[in-house]
Amino acid sequence: MDSHVVKASIKAHLAQIRAELEKGLTITKAAEICAGSGRINKGIEIALSLEAIVYELNTSLNAASMIKWLGKT
């Protein structure tokens, strides 16, 4: 695998991870605000929407790791 392609792919995955983390932070803040105002159930409901983001983060991290590994062979 060409080293330029490896670097570009890893950079793209890391940018995607950062974007997903920022989205997750926004959701977490909203959940925290709800819980802080006594709306615990709504806070949990909002926090549960993080599941898809966590899945995407894990997938992107695994992809970046795999690309790095393939770039060494």
MOKAJO-V77838 format. One line per field, one symbol per residue. ss: DSSP state (H for helix, E for strand, L for the rest). phi: phi as a letter, one per 20 degrees, with the letter a starting at -180 (. if undefined). A space follows every 10 residues. Layout:
ss->???
phi->???
This chain:
ss->LLHHHHHHHH HHHHHHHHHH HHHHHHHHHH HHHHHHLLLH HHHHHHHLLH HHHHHHHHHH HHHHHHHHHH HHL
phi->.fffffffff gfffffffff ffffffffff ffffffeneg gfffgfffff gfffffffff ffffffffff fee
